[in-house]
Amino acid sequence: MLDHALRGPLAGEAHARPFLRLEGPARLSHLAVYSDEPDGEVHPRLIAELCAAFGIAPPPPSASHFRFQHDGFHLKWERHIEFSTFTFVLEGARGEPFSNTAISRVPEPWLAQLQGKRLVALHAEVLCGDVAARTHGSLRQWFTGPVLVGSRVLTGGEVWCDWHINPDGFSRFLVLDLDFREAQVGRLLQRLSEIETYRMMALLALPIARTMAGTLSKLEAELSAIMERMDANADGSEDPALLQSLTHLAVRVQALSAYSNRFSASRAYDRLLSARIVELREERIEGVPTIGEFMERRQAPAMDTCQTVQARQEQLATLVARAIDLLRTRVNLAQERQTHALLQGMNRTAQTQLHMQHAVEGLSVAAISYYVLSLVGVGLKALKGGGLAIEPEVVEGMLIAPVALGVFFGVRRLRKKFTLAGQHH
């Protein structure tokens, strides 16, 4: 086999998430499910149970996307790293916009399983032809938010929204198909649903950033107080306690880096959001902000907050590390001064011991000479008692100098011998 084992799967990624192919009026309901469960088993379980409720075969557990279409009803599921999306579409919808929504076809027991996991929920209504033209003047009856946002998109229609969550828990998009080309409606609906999904996923870091901002302010104040104590502690008596405080502070600062993955993901989602907005090719409608302008004013400050807080955390970690290095340097210098003083004291002690050793050697020579002369004197007295005509005191006095010199040189030679033996060892 010539192909690499991954060629097929990697090539298939280009076609993994095709756009919906829609024509005419349609109603779309889009859900994004986010769960903190580390294994992510909730996502394949939800699609499997949804397929069981519709009586269709579920995708394999390893699948990342799934589509089903029957009698004008579309189901589209996509699995992402942190979330999964469920898109339901009714083609050829009639009646009052945003009534009889696509989500109404979904069984209530399945929806109940999303408790606490639904991050995004939106309805999109596609109106065509004369209906779209007549609706243009009565937009406010379907949008209750404080800001109405709209723009001409893809040179063939308009999009209107207010980014407001209605009492039913869904936000709304109204798409006016004035002159869209084939397949543009499906691409537009997918981009709109992705814009809302990526917007919310990017904002997941904002509550963390707000909480971290207060924590960082306290940690920065603690660092400032420790640095002031370091400056006031000129004699270094508090350095061990200050080093312990800095180490504890470093641990607390480093613990905040656990959120770095969330901030990185937020930046990635924000880039995807910007890319999807660019793909709309918006043109301004006089008197209302475009989607891009709305995001620039509302989304950008939140993202700036997240980036600023992360930068503060990284900067504080760097400052704490520098403070620890500075304090350790000062502690090491103090220890070196103490070691130098200790060595000087040991040197003085050694010199004193050497002087005492010389003195003891002198006393040893005198003592040994005295004992030698005493023994010689005893022997001389014994010889005189045996009849030898000598004067012991005279002879003993004459031997004082030779004996003392002999003992002196003997002790000196013995000391040199021990010194050389110690140097060899």
C-alpha positions in Angstrom: 0.0 0.0 0.0 1.5 3.3 -1.1 -0.5 5.7 1.1 0.4 6.6 4.6 -2.0 5.3 7.2 -3.2 8.8 8.0 -3.7 10.1 4.5 -7.3 9.1 4.3 -8.4 10.6 7.7 -6.4 13.8 7.1 -7.7 14.3 3.6 -11.2 13.7 4.9 -10.9 16.7 7.3 -11.4 19.0 4.3 -14.9 17.6 3.9 -15.7 16.7 7.6 -18.1 19.6 8.3 -20.0 20.5 5.1 -22.4 23.3 5.0 -26.2 22.7 5.0 -27.7 23.0 1.6 -30.9 24.9 2.0 -33.3 26.6 -0.4 -36.3 28.8 0.4 -37.5 29.8 3.8 -36.2 27.8 6.7 -36.0 27.7 10.5 -32.9 26.7 12.4 -32.3 26.0 16.1 -28.7 25.7 17.2 -27.3 24.4 20.5 -23.8 24.3 21.8 -23.2 21.9 24.7 -20.2 22.5 26.9 -19.3 20.2 29.8 -16.4 20.3 32.3 -16.3 16.5 32.4 -12.6 15.5 31.7 -13.4 12.5 29.6 -15.9 14.2 27.3 -18.2 11.2 27.3 -21.3 13.4 27.4 -21.0 14.3 23.8 -21.2 10.9 22.1 -23.8 9.9 24.7 -26.0 12.8 23.8 -25.9 12.1 20.0 -26.5 8.4 20.5 -29.6 9.0 22.7 -30.9 11.7 20.3 -30.6 9.3 17.4 -32.3 6.6 19.5 -35.2 9.1 20.1 -35.5 9.7 16.3 -35.2 6.0 15.6 -32.0 6.3 13.5 -28.7 4.6 13.7 -26.2 6.6 15.7 -22.6 7.5 14.5 -19.7 5.4 15.8 -18.2 6.6 19.2 -15.1 7.9 17.4 -17.1 10.1 15.0 -16.7 13.9 15.0 -19.7 14.8 12.9 -23.1 13.4 11.9 -25.9 14.4 9.5 -29.4 13.2 9.1 -32.1 14.5 6.7 -35.7 13.4 6.3 -38.8 15.1 4.9 -37.4 18.6 5.2 -35.9 18.1 8.7 -32.2 18.3 9.1 -30.1 17.2 12.1 -26.4 18.1 12.1 -24.0 17.2 15.0 -20.4 18.3 15.3 -17.9 17.3 18.0 -15.2 19.8 18.9 -12.4 19.6 21.5 -14.4 21.2 24.3 -17.9 21.2 23.1 -20.4 19.8 20.6 -23.1 21.4 18.6 -26.5 20.3 17.6 -28.2 22.0 14.6 -31.9 21.4 13.7 -33.4 22.8 10.6 -36.9 22.9 9.2 -37.1 23.7 5.5 -40.1 25.4 3.9 -41.3 26.8 7.2 -44.4 29.0 7.1 -46.2 31.2 9.5 -45.1 33.8 12.0 -41.3 34.0 12.2 -39.7 32.3 15.2 -42.9 30.2 15.8 -43.0 26.4 15.5 -39.2 26.4 15.8 -37.0 23.5 14.7 -36.2 22.6 18.3 -39.8 21.8 18.9 -39.3 18.6 17.0 -36.7 17.4 19.6 -38.1 15.2 22.4 -38.3 17.0 25.8 -36.7 14.2 27.7 -33.5 14.6 25.6 -33.5 18.3 26.1 -33.8 17.8 29.9 -30.4 16.1 29.8 -28.7 19.4 28.8 -29.4 20.8 32.3 -26.4 23.0 33.1 -24.6 22.2 29.9 -26.2 24.4 27.2 -23.9 27.3 26.5 -25.4 28.5 23.3 -29.0 28.4 22.1 -30.2 30.4 19.1 -33.0 30.4 16.6 -32.5 31.6 13.0 -35.3 32.5 10.6 -34.7 32.7 6.9 -37.3 34.7 4.9 -37.3 34.9 1.2 -38.6 37.1 -1.6 -41.6 39.4 -1.0 -41.9 38.2 2.6 -38.4 39.3 3.3 -38.9 42.7 1.7 -42.2 43.3 3.7 -40.5 42.2 7.0 -37.7 44.8 6.7 -39.9 47.5 8.1 -41.1 45.6 11.2 -38.0 44.2 12.7 -38.5 45.4 16.2 -41.5 43.1 16.8 -39.1 40.2 17.0 -36.2 41.8 18.7 -36.5 43.1 22.3 -32.8 43.8 23.1 -31.5 47.3 23.7 -29.3 47.3 20.5 -30.4 46.2 17.1 -27.5 45.0 14.9 -27.8 44.4 11.2 -25.8 44.4 8.0 -25.9 43.4 4.3 -24.0 40.2 3.9 -22.6 38.1 1.0 -24.0 40.8 -1.3 -27.4 39.0 -1.4 -29.2 39.6 1.8 -29.3 41.0 5.3 -28.8 39.6 8.8 -30.5 41.1 11.9 -30.0 40.3 15.6 -29.8 41.8 19.0 -27.6 39.4 20.9 -30.3 39.2 23.5 -31.4 36.0 25.3 -35.2 35.9 25.2 -37.5 34.3 27.9 -37.4 31.0 26.0 -33.6 30.9 26.5 -32.8 31.4 22.8 -31.2 34.4 21.0 -32.5 35.2 17.5 -31.1 35.8 14.0 -33.3 37.0 11.2 -31.9 36.3 7.7 -33.5 38.1 4.8 -32.8 36.3 1.5 -33.1 39.1 -1.0 -30.8 37.6 -3.7 -28.6 34.8 -2.3 -27.0 32.4 -4.7 -27.3 28.7 -4.4 -25.9 27.2 -1.1 -25.2 30.7 0.4 -28.0 30.4 2.9 -26.6 27.2 4.4 -23.1 28.7 4.6 -24.4 31.9 6.2 -26.4 30.1 8.8 -23.4 28.0 9.8 -21.2 31.1 10.1 -23.8 32.8 12.2 -24.1 29.8 14.5 -20.3 29.6 14.7 -20.0 33.3 15.5 -22.3 32.9 18.5 -20.6 29.7 19.6 -17.1 31.0 19.3 -18.1 34.2 21.0 -19.4 32.4 24.1 -16.5 30.0 24.2 -14.1 32.9 24.1 -15.9 34.6 26.9 -15.5 31.5 29.2 -12.2 33.0 30.3 -13.7 36.4 31.4 -15.1 35.2 34.8 -11.7 33.7 35.5 -10.0 36.9 34.6 -12.2 39.0 36.8 -11.6 36.7 39.8 -7.8 36.5 39.1 -7.6 40.3 38.8 -8.6 40.7 42.5 -6.3 37.9 43.5 -3.4 39.4 41.6 -3.9 42.7 43.3 -3.5 41.1 46.7 -0.5 39.2 45.6 1.1 42.3 44.1 0.5 44.1 47.4 2.2 41.2 49.3 5.2 41.3 47.0 5.5 45.1 47.5 5.4 44.7 51.3 8.0 42.0 51.2 10.3 44.1 49.0 10.0 47.0 51.4 11.0 44.7 54.3 13.9 43.5 52.3 15.1 47.1 51.8 14.7 47.9 55.4 16.5 44.7 56.6 20.0 46.0 55.9 21.7 43.6 58.4 20.0 40.6 56.8 18.6 39.3 60.0 15.2 38.6 58.5 16.4 37.2 55.2 15.5 33.5 56.0 11.9 34.5 56.9 11.7 36.8 53.9 12.9 34.0 51.6 10.2 31.7 53.0 7.5 34.3 52.5 8.7 34.8 48.9 8.7 31.1 48.2 5.1 30.8 49.5 4.1 33.7 47.4 5.7 32.1 44.3 3.7 28.9 44.9 0.5 30.9 45.0 1.3 32.9 41.9 2.4 29.8 40.0 -0.9 28.1 40.9 -2.7 30.7 38.9 -0.9 29.5 35.7 -3.3 26.6 35.8 -5.7 28.9 33.9 -3.3 29.6 31.1 -4.9 26.9 28.9 -8.2 28.6 29.3 -6.8 31.9 28.3 -5.0 30.4 25.3 -8.2 28.7 24.2 -10.0 32.0 24.6 -7.6 33.7 22.2 -8.0 30.9 19.7 -11.8 31.2 19.8 -11.6 34.9 19.4 -9.4 34.5 16.3 -12.0 32.1 14.9 -14.8 34.6 15.7 -13.0 37.4 13.9 -12.4 35.1 10.9 -16.1 34.2 10.7 -17.1 37.8 10.8 -14.8 38.7 8.0 -16.3 35.8 5.9 -19.7 37.6 6.1 -18.4 40.4 3.9 -20.6 42.9 5.8 -21.8 46.2 4.3 -23.2 48.9 6.6 -26.9 49.6 6.8 -27.3 53.2 7.8 -28.3 53.8 11.4 -27.4 50.4 12.9 -24.1 48.8 13.8 -22.7 45.9 11.9 -21.9 42.6 13.6 -18.2 43.4 13.3 -18.7 46.8 14.9 -20.7 45.4 17.7 -18.1 42.8 18.5 -15.4 45.4 18.4 -17.1 47.4 21.0 -18.5 44.6 23.2 -16.3 41.5 22.7 -12.9 43.2 22.3 -12.8 44.8 25.8 -13.5 41.4 27.3 -10.7 39.8 25.4 -8.4 42.6 26.3 -9.3 42.1 30.0 -8.4 38.4 29.7 -5.1 39.1 27.9 -4.2 41.8 30.5 -4.8 39.6 33.4 -2.8 36.8 31.9 0.1 39.2 31.2 -0.2 40.5 34.8 0.1 36.9 36.2 3.1 36.2 34.0 4.8 39.5 35.0 4.1 38.9 38.7 5.6 35.4 38.4 8.7 36.9 36.8 9.0 39.6 39.5 8.6 37.1 42.3 11.3 34.9 40.7 13.7 37.9 40.5 13.0 38.8 44.1 13.8 35.3 45.2 17.0 35.4 43.2 18.0 38.7 44.7 17.3 37.5 48.2 19.2 34.3 47.6 22.1 36.3 46.3 22.1 38.4 49.5 21.8 35.4 51.7 24.7 33.7 49.8 26.9 36.8 50.3 26.1 36.9 54.0 27.0 33.2 54.3 30.2 33.8 52.4 31.1 36.7 54.8 30.3 34.4 57.7 32.4 31.6 56.2 35.3 34.1 55.6 35.2 35.2 59.2 35.1 31.6 60.4 38.1 30.8 58.2 40.0 33.8 59.6 39.1 32.7 63.1 40.3 29.1 62.3 43.5 30.6 60.9 44.2 32.6 64.0 43.5 29.5 66.1 45.9 27.5 64.0 48.6 30.1 64.4 48.0 30.2 68.2 48.2 26.4 68.3 51.5 26.6 66.3 53.0 29.1 68.8 51.8 26.9 71.6 53.3 23.8 69.9 56.7 25.6 69.6 56.5 26.6 73.2 55.6 23.0 74.2 58.5 21.8 72.1 60.9 24.1 74.0 59.5 22.8 77.3 59.8 19.3 76.1 63.5 19.8 75.2 64.1 21.2 78.7 62.2 18.4 80.4 63.8 15.6 78.4 67.2 17.1 79.0 66.5 17.3 82.7 65.5 13.7 82.9 68.5 12.6 80.8 70.9 14.5 83.0 69.2 13.2 86.1 69.8 9.6 84.9 73.4 10.4 84.0 73.9 12.0 87.5 72.6 8.9 89.2 74.9 6.7 87.1 77.9 9.0 87.9 77.2 8.9 91.6 77.0 5.1 91.4 80.4 5.0 89.7 81.9 7.3 92.4 80.5 5.1 95.1 82.2 2.2 93.4 85.6 3.8 93.8 85.9 5.8 90.6 87.6 9.1 91.2 85.1 11.5 89.5 83.0 14.4 90.6 79.5 13.7 89.5 78.3 17.3 89.7 81.2 18.5 87.5 80.6 15.9 84.9 76.9 16.5 85.0 77.4 20.2 84.5 79.7 19.6 81.5 77.1 17.4 79.9 74.2 19.9 80.1 75.0 21.6 76.7 75.6 18.4 74.7 72.5 16.7 76.1 70.3 19.7 75.5 71.5 20.1 71.9 71.1 16.4 71.3 67.6 16.4 72.6 66.7 19.6 70.6 67.9 18.2 67.3 66.2 14.8 68.0 62.9 16.4 68.7 63.2 18.6 65.7 64.0 15.7 63.4 61.1 13.7 64.8 58.7 16.7 64.2 59.8 17.0 60.6 59.3 13.2 60.1 55.7 13.4 61.3 55.1 16.6 59.2 56.2 14.9 56.0 54.2 11.8 56.8 51.1 13.9 57.2 51.7 15.7 53.9 52.0 12.4 52.0 48.6 11.3 53.5 
